[in-house]
Amino acid sequence: MTGNNVSHSKRRTKRRFNVNLFTKKFFWVEEGVWVVLNVSAAGLRTINKIGLDAAIKQAADKGYLTEIRTLAV
C-alpha cells in the first residue's frame, strides 16, 4: 500500500506502508517439533488466541501457508 508522508508544512512525499512481519520460532506440541513461521502481528494474536495447531490448519485451509520449516530438536 502506498501513501504520503505529510510534513508540518503540508509538503507531501510518497511512502510505502509495509506489512508488519516477524520471523518467529514456535514449538508445535502436536507434532513435537520446532517450526519457523513468518507471521504478521495479527497472526501472532491469532496464534495466541486459538493455538498454533488450529492457526496452522486455518491458514492451510485458506491457502495462506506455503511451507513449514521444522527445526531438528
Secondary structure by P-SEA (a helix, b strand, c coil): ccccccccccbbbbbbbcccccbbbbbbccccbbbbbbccaaaaaaaaaccaaaaaaaaaaaccccbbbbbcc
